[in-house]
Amino acid sequence: MADALLFRALWNTGTIAAAVVDRFAKIERLNPGMENLLGYPATAWTVAPFEFLLDNRDKSRGRAMLADLIAGRAAPGWSELRFRRRDRSVFWGRVRSCALRPPSERRGGALLIVEDITDLHSAHDTERRWRELVDRVPIGVCECTLDGTIIHANHAFAGCLGHETPDTLCGQELSALGASIGAETDLRGFLSQLHVEDATTSVRLRHTDGSEIAAVLTLHPVCDSEGTIASYEFLLQDGFHAVDYRP
């Protein structure tokens, strides 16, 4: 009973954006939060197929998702779909869905809760475009976690060390690229400090052909949206084959 009252309160206050559809995936109810998100009154979409709320690019995917859920072929879950507002603008919604099974019926409808994640998608698109740009620049660039694990490297960085693809570097410790135990120790010590501004270190790195590369690594802290340092970006400069490496 308490759960029902809590859900009713959430539904009516518009804290969440939600919709209920029948067993034919037609809209039975939209709550105030969904009205605000779409810019339409709930009555405008009564008995319309839920897919009508979606952008044309995602109508078929949304239709299939609901059909599988209502028919019992899919478990409750979430999908990311594009919706179209009354003003014709498009937003990305994370749709959490679960089937509703009335005791007297074999098939019921579904409850859908929608979260606007447009800003998150925009951030992902920006990051993707940034990575594509970084992959094309001739300067070696890599990104590491705060403990020094490589999470991304461009082709110039990998090529300078003799790797055919950056994928072989991802997951490695940056310090492990040192040309000697001393170089590894120096890199580990450099990374053990929390750098709040750009910093530079000279180091010898090991090439895959066994030679050393005398390099200058410039570190740049990368902050998240709250201003907290989330990772380090490194530029590899002045790299050249120095001497044959002897372990």
VEXTORLUM-165042 format. One line per field, with one value per residue (C-alpha): residue in three letters; residue number from 1; x negated, y negated, z. Coordinates in steps of 0.05 Angstrom, whole numbers. Each point is the difference from the previous one (the first is absolute). Layout:
% residues N
resn	c(Ala|...)
resi	c(NUM|...)
u	c(X|...)
v	c(Y|...)
w	c(Z|...)
% end
This chain:
% residues 247
resn	c(Met|Ala|Asp|Ala|Leu|Leu|Phe|Arg|Ala|Leu|Trp|Asn|Thr|Gly|Thr|Ile|Ala|Ala|Ala|Val|Val|Asp|Arg|Phe|Ala|Lys|Ile|Glu|Arg|Leu|Asn|Pro|Gly|Met|Glu|Asn|Leu|Leu|Gly|Tyr|Pro|Ala|Thr|Ala|Trp|Thr|Val|Ala|Pro|Phe|Glu|Phe|Leu|Leu|Asp|Asn|Arg|Asp|Lys|Ser|Arg|Gly|Arg|Ala|Met|Leu|Ala|Asp|Leu|Ile|Ala|Gly|Arg|Ala|Ala|Pro|Gly|Trp|Ser|Glu|Leu|Arg|Phe|Arg|Arg|Arg|Asp|Arg|Ser|Val|Phe|Trp|Gly|Arg|Val|Arg|Ser|Cys|Ala|Leu|Arg|Pro|Pro|Ser|Glu|Arg|Arg|Gly|Gly|Ala|Leu|Leu|Ile|Val|Glu|Asp|Ile|Thr|Asp|Leu|His|Ser|Ala|His|Asp|Thr|Glu|Arg|Arg|Trp|Arg|Glu|Leu|Val|Asp|Arg|Val|Pro|Ile|Gly|Val|Cys|Glu|Cys|Thr|Leu|Asp|Gly|Thr|Ile|Ile|His|Ala|Asn|His|Ala|Phe|Ala|Gly|Cys|Leu|Gly|His|Glu|Thr|Pro|Asp|Thr|Leu|Cys|Gly|Gln|Glu|Leu|Ser|Ala|Leu|Gly|Ala|Ser|Ile|Gly|Ala|Glu|Thr|Asp|Leu|Arg|Gly|Phe|Leu|Ser|Gln|Leu|His|Val|Glu|Asp|Ala|Thr|Thr|Ser|Val|Arg|Leu|Arg|His|Thr|Asp|Gly|Ser|Glu|Ile|Ala|Ala|Val|Leu|Thr|Leu|His|Pro|Val|Cys|Asp|Ser|Glu|Gly|Thr|Ile|Ala|Ser|Tyr|Glu|Phe|Leu|Leu|Gln|Asp|Gly|Phe|His|Ala|Val|Asp|Tyr|Arg|Pro)
resi	c(1|2|3|4|5|6|7|8|9|10|11|12|13|14|15|16|17|18|19|20|21|22|23|24|25|26|27|28|29|30|31|32|33|34|35|36|37|38|39|40|41|42|43|44|45|46|47|48|49|50|51|52|53|54|55|56|57|58|59|60|61|62|63|64|65|66|67|68|69|70|71|72|73|74|75|76|77|78|79|80|81|82|83|84|85|86|87|88|89|90|91|92|93|94|95|96|97|98|99|100|101|102|103|104|105|106|107|108|109|110|111|112|113|114|115|116|117|118|119|120|121|122|123|124|125|126|127|128|129|130|131|132|133|134|135|136|137|138|139|140|141|142|143|144|145|146|147|148|149|150|151|152|153|154|155|156|157|158|159|160|161|162|163|164|165|166|167|168|169|170|171|172|173|174|175|176|177|178|179|180|181|182|183|184|185|186|187|188|189|190|191|192|193|194|195|196|197|198|199|200|201|202|203|204|205|206|207|208|209|210|211|212|213|214|215|216|217|218|219|220|221|222|223|224|225|226|227|228|229|230|231|232|233|234|235|236|237|238|239|240|241|242|243|244|245|246|247)
u	c(0|-56|-36|64|9|-73|6|65|-33|-59|47|43|-54|-39|-64|-6|22|42|50|46|17|51|-14|1|-54|51|-5|48|-30|-56|-18|-15|-75|9|45|-54|-54|41|36|67|60|12|67|-34|-29|53|7|-56|-56|-59|-46|34|-38|-66|-43|8|-70|20|73|-13|-49|49|57|-41|-24|71|27|-53|11|76|-4|-47|-58|-43|-14|9|-58|-19|-11|-24|48|10|65|31|30|59|-49|-31|-65|-30|-26|-32|38|-22|62|7|56|37|60|65|36|71|19|60|-37|-56|-26|0|-32|-64|-27|-52|-42|-39|-62|-26|-74|-11|-58|-34|6|-28|-59|-12|4|-50|-48|7|-16|-59|-28|8|-37|-55|-9|-17|-51|-74|-18|0|58|23|48|-11|37|-27|-39|-33|41|5|73|-10|-58|-1|-36|-58|-15|4|-41|-56|-8|5|70|44|64|15|42|-62|-16|68|2|-76|-34|-34|-60|-9|-20|-64|-64|-31|18|-25|44|60|-13|-7|66|35|-25|22|70|5|5|69|-13|50|-34|-43|-66|-57|-50|-56|-2|-27|53|-8|14|27|-63|-42|-27|11|37|-21|66|32|68|45|57|66|53|69|58|72|61|-9|-72|-30|-61|24|-59|-66|-14|-72|-34|-60|-51|-72|0|-57|-39|-58|-38|14|37|-33|42)
v	c(0|-48|15|-15|-66|-19|17|-39|-61|5|8|-60|-48|8|20|55|2|62|32|61|37|55|70|-29|-51|-57|-56|3|-53|-51|-33|-74|12|32|-57|-50|40|4|-67|34|10|73|0|-15|70|44|67|-21|51|-16|-1|-65|-36|23|-31|34|31|39|17|71|14|-26|41|64|-13|-7|59|46|-27|7|69|24|11|-52|-15|-68|-45|-66|-29|-66|-31|-67|-37|-59|-57|-43|-54|53|2|68|26|65|39|59|43|48|48|57|40|-6|66|-6|64|14|-8|38|-64|-70|-64|-33|-56|-45|-50|-50|-39|-56|17|-49|-34|67|18|-67|11|69|-29|-54|52|43|-58|-20|71|1|-66|24|63|-42|-48|15|-11|60|-5|48|-3|36|12|-34|63|1|51|-18|-6|-32|-13|-28|30|-49|20|74|-8|-37|62|48|25|12|-18|-40|58|38|-57|-7|32|-4|-40|-61|13|68|-36|-23|24|24|15|-70|-32|40|-22|-73|3|33|-53|-55|30|10|-75|-32|-52|-58|-36|17|34|27|56|28|76|56|46|68|11|67|11|-1|-71|-58|-64|-64|-35|-58|15|-60|15|-37|13|15|-21|24|-45|-13|-22|63|29|63|20|-24|-16|8|-29|38|-49|1|76|31|65|-9|66|74|24|53|30)
w	c(0|18|-66|-38|36|-13|-74|-5|32|-48|-59|17|20|-65|35|-52|-73|-10|-46|3|-64|-11|-28|-70|19|-4|50|58|45|1|65|10|-5|-68|-22|20|-37|-64|3|-14|46|17|-36|-66|-3|32|-38|-48|-9|45|-60|-23|55|-31|-53|-67|5|62|-12|-24|56|52|-30|2|71|26|-40|30|70|-1|-32|54|-48|35|73|31|-20|-32|-68|-27|-50|-33|14|-36|39|-19|-25|-47|39|14|67|21|52|42|4|58|-14|35|-19|39|11|26|39|-45|-67|-34|-32|29|-19|22|44|-31|38|-43|20|-44|-14|-57|35|13|-74|-19|46|-31|-71|20|29|-62|-46|44|-4|-75|-5|47|-41|-61|31|-12|74|47|50|53|58|66|64|62|17|-68|-40|-74|-21|-68|-47|-70|-60|5|72|-17|-64|37|44|-59|13|-61|37|64|25|21|49|33|69|8|55|-29|45|-33|-65|34|-34|65|72|18|-53|24|72|-22|-38|58|47|-48|-3|75|9|-9|-54|0|-57|-61|15|-43|9|-44|-6|-42|-28|-32|-74|-22|-41|63|-5|47|-14|35|12|35|30|15|49|-1|53|-28|45|2|1|75|-8|30|-35|-34|-44|-29|-73|-24|-61|-26|-28|-26|-6|-39|0|48|12|-6|60|42|57)
% end
